[in-house]
Amino acid sequence: MSGALEGQIVVALEQAVAAPLATSRLADAGARVIKLERLEGDFARGYDDYVLGQSSYFVWNNRGKESCTVDLKKAEDLDLLLSMLERADVFVQNLAAGATDRLGIGSLSLRERFPRLIVCDIGGYAEGTPDHQRKAYDLLIQAETGLAGVTGSDESGPSRVGISLCDIATGEAAYAAILEALFKRERTGQGSHVQLSLFDTIAEFMNVPYLARRYGGREPRRPGLAHPSIAPYGVFRASDGEILISIQNDREWKVFCEEVLRDAALTTDPLYARNTERVKNRAGLDAKVQQAIGAMSSDDICRLLDAVRIAYGRLSTVGDLMHHRSAAFAEVETPAGKVALLAPPNVVDGRRPALRPVPALGEHDAALRAEFGPRETASQNAR
């Protein structure tokens, strides 16, 4: 099945997670993605060796790409990149702030030279801010944006979200912005300069606690496995395990009281009748819910909640996820053999995208250099 972006050429001067995730999504959609790596490779290749001796990060985020090693301090390799950009539709880079400008391939010069090119710059902090030149990595941004401050519990203190959320979210945002820019070019014939930062991405995600703090006047608490503004919404202990239960509105609260807690009087109790009051009186509320849930097994409570259409989730380990009945998997070829990944989430016309192979370092050096270089003159401009 042809991808929606078949025929589009993406050149990626990328490393780590955010930019590679964005370009892997473009590759899944059918684009040709040329990944330019330093001679020692994208440093994400060395993050771990869990996947048949390969990095889990690299295998996940670099399927469907062609790998070409370059040293952009050498004129011939810089010329090779410019030759690629003459034919490219998108250029994505997440080098340190100012690095592309020093190489003469900054966004402004590229946009002048290649008017149809979409240039996407990904950094830690937005250009024009005092922190633009700072190095920035996922956990540091979790701390700076206040995300770590609203994660964890009051007892344990601030905590890291268990995945590289800042990188992942920024990569997904970059993917969406690039698609918007491609759509705009279809209408106008003009490329765009797209800029994203990890800080801006997660700061925008923080709008609910920010609004609560700015207009509510109180620093949000760290709720652990509970929702800060909805109750009951948190973890409860069944007789043989833990389960999260979510009540989203007063109608569900009435059903929950009558069918699960077997205490219809709670629906009119002024302490618990409305969500705002339930949140204020969460300790007493949770105790009443726990008393009812604790007498049941996990299977029994799940069957009951399914029957009355109340949302819940089992508290799972990653090992549980491996065998979850709703988990979907997709195979991908890697230099060390086939690997089963958790599948991409998008299902179009009943199908998930087919995953193309993960490249070895420099696997496509010879073919790409034969195709794109050397250029006849440094001043050629195919656009």
C-alpha positions as CSV (number, residue, x, y, z in Angstrom):
1,M,0.0,0.0,0.0
2,S,1.4,3.4,-1.0
3,G,2.0,5.9,1.7
4,A,0.5,9.3,1.7
5,L,4.0,10.9,1.5
6,E,5.4,8.7,-1.2
7,G,7.7,10.7,-3.5
8,Q,8.6,13.2,-0.7
9,I,12.3,13.4,0.1
10,V,13.3,14.2,3.7
11,V,16.9,15.0,4.7
12,A,17.5,14.6,8.4
13,L,20.6,15.9,10.2
14,E,19.5,14.4,13.5
15,Q,20.4,12.6,16.7
16,A,18.8,11.4,19.9
17,V,15.0,11.1,20.0
18,A,12.9,14.2,19.1
19,A,13.9,14.7,15.4
20,P,14.4,11.0,14.7
21,L,10.9,10.3,16.0
22,A,9.4,13.0,13.7
23,T,11.2,11.7,10.6
24,S,10.3,8.0,11.5
25,R,6.7,9.1,11.3
26,L,7.3,10.7,7.9
27,A,9.1,7.4,6.8
28,D,6.1,5.4,8.0
29,A,3.9,7.6,5.8
30,G,6.0,6.7,2.7
31,A,8.5,9.5,2.6
32,R,12.1,8.8,1.6
33,V,14.2,9.8,4.7
34,I,17.9,10.2,4.3
35,K,19.5,10.2,7.7
36,L,22.9,12.0,7.9
37,E,25.0,10.7,10.8
38,R,28.4,11.7,12.1
39,L,31.1,9.2,11.4
40,E,30.7,7.5,14.8
41,G,26.9,7.5,14.3
42,D,23.9,9.0,16.0
43,F,24.7,8.8,19.7
44,A,21.3,7.2,20.3
45,R,22.9,4.1,18.8
46,G,24.8,3.7,22.0
47,Y,22.0,4.5,24.6
48,D,21.6,0.8,25.4
49,D,22.1,-2.7,23.9
50,Y,18.7,-4.3,24.8
51,V,17.5,-5.2,21.3
52,L,19.7,-8.0,19.9
53,G,22.7,-5.9,20.9
54,Q,21.2,-2.7,19.5
55,S,19.8,0.4,21.1
56,S,16.1,0.3,21.9
57,Y,15.8,4.0,21.2
58,F,17.5,3.7,17.8
59,V,15.5,0.7,16.6
60,W,12.2,2.4,17.5
61,N,12.9,5.8,15.9
62,N,14.9,5.0,12.8
63,R,13.0,2.5,10.8
64,G,12.5,3.1,7.1
65,K,15.6,5.4,6.7
66,E,18.7,5.5,4.6
67,S,21.9,6.1,6.7
68,C,24.7,8.2,5.2
69,T,27.8,9.1,7.3
70,V,29.1,12.6,6.8
71,D,31.7,15.0,8.2
72,L,30.2,18.4,7.4
73,K,33.5,20.2,8.2
74,K,34.7,18.7,4.9
75,A,33.7,20.7,1.8
76,E,32.8,17.6,-0.2
77,D,30.4,16.4,2.4
78,L,28.8,19.8,2.9
79,D,28.4,19.9,-0.9
80,L,26.8,16.5,-0.8
81,L,24.2,17.8,1.7
82,L,23.5,20.8,-0.5
83,S,23.0,18.5,-3.5
84,M,20.5,16.5,-1.5
85,L,18.7,19.6,-0.4
86,E,18.3,20.7,-4.0
87,R,15.9,17.8,-4.5
88,A,14.5,17.5,-1.0
89,D,11.1,18.6,0.2
90,V,11.9,18.7,4.0
91,F,15.1,19.3,6.0
92,V,15.0,18.4,9.7
93,Q,17.8,19.2,12.1
94,N,18.3,19.2,15.9
95,L,22.0,20.0,16.3
96,A,23.1,22.4,19.0
97,A,21.9,26.0,18.7
98,G,23.8,27.9,16.0
99,A,25.6,24.8,14.6
100,T,23.9,24.9,11.2
101,D,24.5,28.6,10.9
102,R,28.2,28.1,11.5
103,L,28.2,25.5,8.8
104,G,26.5,27.9,6.4
105,I,23.3,25.8,6.2
106,G,21.1,27.8,8.7
107,S,17.4,28.1,8.1
108,L,17.4,31.6,6.6
109,S,20.1,30.9,4.0
110,L,18.4,27.6,3.1
111,R,15.0,29.2,2.7
112,E,16.5,31.8,0.4
113,R,18.3,29.3,-1.7
114,F,15.5,26.7,-1.8
115,P,12.2,28.5,-1.6
116,R,10.1,25.3,-1.8
117,L,12.1,23.6,1.0
118,I,10.5,23.1,4.4
119,V,13.1,23.6,7.1
120,C,12.4,22.2,10.6
121,D,14.6,23.2,13.5
122,I,14.2,21.4,16.8
123,G,16.0,22.7,19.9
124,G,15.8,22.8,23.7
125,Y,14.5,26.4,24.0
126,A,13.0,28.7,21.5
127,E,15.1,31.1,19.5
128,G,15.1,34.6,21.0
129,T,14.8,33.4,24.6
130,P,17.7,33.8,27.1
131,D,18.0,30.1,27.3
132,H,18.3,29.4,23.5
133,Q,22.0,28.5,23.6
134,R,21.7,26.1,26.6
135,K,22.0,22.4,26.2
136,A,18.7,20.8,27.0
137,Y,17.7,17.1,27.4
138,D,14.4,15.4,28.3
139,L,14.7,15.1,32.0
140,L,16.1,18.6,32.4
141,I,13.0,20.0,30.6
142,Q,10.7,17.9,32.7
143,A,12.3,19.7,35.7
144,E,12.3,23.2,34.1
145,T,8.7,23.2,32.9
146,G,7.3,22.1,36.3
147,L,6.3,18.7,34.9
148,A,8.4,16.9,37.5
149,G,6.8,19.1,40.1
150,V,3.3,17.8,39.4
151,T,4.5,14.2,39.0
152,G,5.1,11.7,41.8
153,S,3.4,12.1,45.2
154,D,3.6,14.4,48.2
155,E,5.4,11.7,50.1
156,S,7.9,10.7,47.4
157,G,8.5,14.2,46.0
158,P,8.9,15.2,42.4
159,S,9.5,12.4,39.9
160,R,10.4,11.9,36.3
161,V,7.7,10.7,33.9
162,G,8.7,7.1,33.1
163,I,9.4,7.7,29.4
164,S,11.2,10.5,27.5
165,L,8.0,12.5,27.2
166,C,9.5,15.8,26.2
167,D,11.4,14.3,23.3
168,I,8.5,12.2,22.2
169,A,5.9,15.0,22.4
170,T,8.2,17.4,20.5
171,G,8.8,14.8,17.8
172,E,5.1,14.3,17.4
173,A,4.6,18.1,17.3
174,A,7.3,18.5,14.6
175,Y,5.6,15.7,12.5
176,A,2.3,17.6,12.7
177,A,3.9,20.9,11.9
178,I,5.8,19.4,8.9
179,L,2.5,18.0,7.5
180,E,0.9,21.4,7.9
181,A,3.8,23.0,6.0
182,L,3.5,20.4,3.2
183,F,-0.2,21.1,2.9
184,K,0.5,24.8,2.8
185,R,3.1,24.3,0.0
186,E,0.5,22.4,-2.0
187,R,-1.7,25.5,-2.0
188,T,1.0,28.3,-2.2
189,G,4.1,26.6,-3.8
190,Q,6.2,28.0,-0.9
191,G,8.1,26.2,1.8
192,S,8.2,27.2,5.4
193,H,10.5,27.6,8.4
194,V,9.2,25.4,11.3
195,Q,10.7,25.9,14.7
196,L,10.0,23.8,17.8
197,S,11.5,23.5,21.2
198,L,11.2,20.9,24.0
199,F,10.5,23.6,26.5
200,D,7.6,25.2,24.5
201,T,6.1,21.8,23.8
202,I,5.9,20.7,27.4
203,A,5.1,24.2,28.7
204,E,2.0,24.2,26.5
205,F,1.1,20.8,27.9
206,M,1.2,22.3,31.4
207,N,-1.7,24.7,30.8
208,V,-4.1,23.0,33.2
209,P,-1.8,23.2,36.2
210,Y,-0.6,26.6,35.1
211,L,-4.1,28.0,34.9
212,A,-5.0,26.4,38.3
213,R,-1.9,28.1,39.8
214,R,-2.3,31.5,38.1
215,Y,-6.0,31.9,38.6
216,G,-6.7,29.5,41.5
217,G,-3.8,30.8,43.6
218,R,-2.4,27.5,44.7
219,E,0.6,25.4,43.6
220,P,-0.8,22.1,42.3
221,R,-0.1,19.1,44.5
222,R,1.6,15.9,43.3
223,P,-1.3,13.5,43.3
224,G,0.5,10.2,42.7
225,L,-1.9,7.7,41.0
226,A,-4.9,10.0,41.4
227,H,-6.3,12.8,39.3
228,P,-5.8,16.3,40.7
229,S,-9.2,17.6,39.8
230,I,-11.6,14.6,39.5
231,A,-12.7,12.2,42.2
232,P,-13.0,9.4,42.6
233,Y,-10.2,8.9,40.0
234,G,-7.3,6.9,41.3
235,V,-5.9,3.5,42.4
236,F,-7.8,1.2,44.8
237,R,-6.8,-2.2,46.2
238,A,-8.9,-5.2,45.3
239,S,-8.4,-8.4,47.3
240,D,-5.7,-9.6,44.8
241,G,-4.4,-6.5,43.0
242,E,-4.7,-2.8,42.2
243,I,-7.1,-1.1,39.9
244,L,-7.7,2.4,38.8
245,I,-11.3,3.7,38.7
246,S,-12.4,6.8,36.9
247,I,-15.7,8.7,37.5
248,Q,-16.0,11.5,35.0
249,N,-19.3,13.1,35.8
250,D,-22.2,13.2,38.3
251,R,-24.3,10.8,36.2
252,E,-21.5,8.2,36.5
253,W,-21.1,8.9,40.2
254,K,-24.8,8.1,40.7
255,V,-24.4,4.7,38.8
256,F,-21.2,3.9,40.7
257,C,-22.9,4.6,44.1
258,E,-26.0,2.6,43.3
259,E,-24.4,-0.4,41.5
260,V,-20.9,-0.7,42.9
261,L,-20.7,0.9,46.3
262,R,-24.4,-0.1,47.0
263,D,-24.8,3.2,48.9
264,A,-27.3,5.5,47.0
265,A,-27.3,8.0,49.8
266,L,-23.8,9.2,48.7
267,T,-25.4,10.7,45.6
268,T,-27.2,13.4,47.7
269,D,-24.6,13.7,50.5
270,P,-23.4,17.4,50.3
271,L,-19.8,16.2,50.8
272,Y,-19.9,14.0,47.7
273,A,-22.8,15.0,45.5
274,R,-20.7,17.2,43.1
275,N,-17.2,16.6,41.7
276,T,-15.8,19.8,43.2
277,E,-16.9,18.7,46.7
278,R,-15.7,15.2,46.1
279,V,-12.2,16.6,45.3
280,K,-12.2,18.7,48.5
281,N,-13.3,15.6,50.6
282,R,-11.1,13.1,48.7
283,A,-9.7,11.3,51.8
284,G,-13.1,10.4,53.2
285,L,-14.4,9.5,49.7
286,D,-11.5,7.3,48.9
287,A,-12.0,5.5,52.2
288,K,-15.6,4.6,51.3
289,V,-14.6,3.4,47.8
290,Q,-11.7,1.4,49.2
291,Q,-14.0,-0.3,51.7
292,A,-16.3,-1.6,48.9
293,I,-13.5,-2.4,46.4
294,G,-11.3,-4.2,48.9
295,A,-13.9,-6.9,49.5
296,M,-13.8,-8.0,45.8
297,S,-11.3,-9.7,43.5
298,S,-9.9,-7.8,40.5
299,D,-11.8,-10.0,38.1
300,D,-15.1,-9.5,39.9
301,I,-14.7,-5.7,40.1
302,C,-13.7,-5.5,36.4
303,R,-16.8,-7.5,35.4
304,L,-19.0,-5.3,37.5
305,L,-17.5,-2.1,36.1
306,D,-17.8,-3.4,32.6
307,A,-21.5,-4.2,33.2
308,V,-22.3,-0.7,34.4
309,R,-20.0,1.1,31.9
310,I,-17.6,2.6,34.5
311,A,-14.1,3.2,33.2
312,Y,-11.2,1.4,34.9
313,G,-7.6,0.3,34.2
314,R,-5.5,-2.5,35.7
315,L,-2.2,-1.4,37.2
316,S,0.2,-3.2,34.9
317,T,3.9,-3.7,34.5
318,V,5.7,-3.6,31.2
319,G,5.7,-7.4,31.3
320,D,1.9,-7.2,31.5
321,L,1.8,-4.9,28.5
322,M,3.8,-7.5,26.5
323,H,0.8,-9.9,26.8
324,H,-2.1,-7.3,26.9
325,R,-5.0,-8.5,24.9
326,S,-5.3,-5.1,23.1
327,A,-1.6,-4.6,22.3
328,A,-0.7,-4.6,18.6
329,F,2.7,-5.5,17.3
330,A,4.7,-4.9,14.1
331,E,7.8,-6.6,12.9
332,V,10.8,-4.6,11.6
333,E,14.1,-5.8,10.1
334,T,17.2,-4.6,11.8
335,P,20.9,-5.3,11.1
336,A,20.8,-7.9,13.8
337,G,17.5,-9.6,12.8
338,K,13.8,-9.1,13.1
339,V,12.3,-7.3,16.0
340,A,8.7,-7.0,17.2
341,L,7.8,-3.4,18.1
342,L,4.6,-2.1,19.6
343,A,2.8,-1.0,16.4
344,P,2.2,2.6,15.4
345,P,-1.3,3.8,16.5
346,N,-2.7,5.1,13.2
347,V,-5.0,2.7,11.4
348,V,-6.0,4.0,7.9
349,D,-8.6,2.1,6.0
350,G,-8.1,-0.8,8.4
351,R,-4.3,-1.0,8.1
352,R,-1.4,0.1,10.2
353,P,1.7,1.3,8.3
354,A,4.2,-1.3,7.2
355,L,7.6,-0.7,8.9
356,R,10.7,-0.6,6.6
357,P,14.1,-1.7,7.9
358,V,16.3,0.0,10.4
359,P,19.6,0.9,8.7
360,A,23.1,0.0,9.8
361,L,25.5,2.9,10.3
362,G,26.5,4.2,6.8
363,E,24.6,1.4,5.1
364,H,23.7,3.6,2.2
365,D,26.9,5.7,1.9
366,A,27.9,4.4,-1.5
367,A,24.5,4.6,-3.1
368,L,23.7,8.1,-1.8
369,R,27.1,9.5,-2.8
370,A,26.7,8.0,-6.2
371,E,23.2,9.5,-6.5
372,F,23.9,13.0,-5.1
373,G,27.5,13.8,-5.5
374,P,29.8,15.3,-6.5
375,R,28.0,18.4,-7.6
376,E,29.2,20.0,-10.8
377,T,29.2,23.5,-9.4
378,A,28.7,24.8,-5.9
379,S,26.2,27.5,-7.2
380,Q,23.7,25.1,-8.8
381,N,20.2,25.7,-7.5
382,A,17.5,23.2,-8.7
383,R,14.8,25.4,-7.1
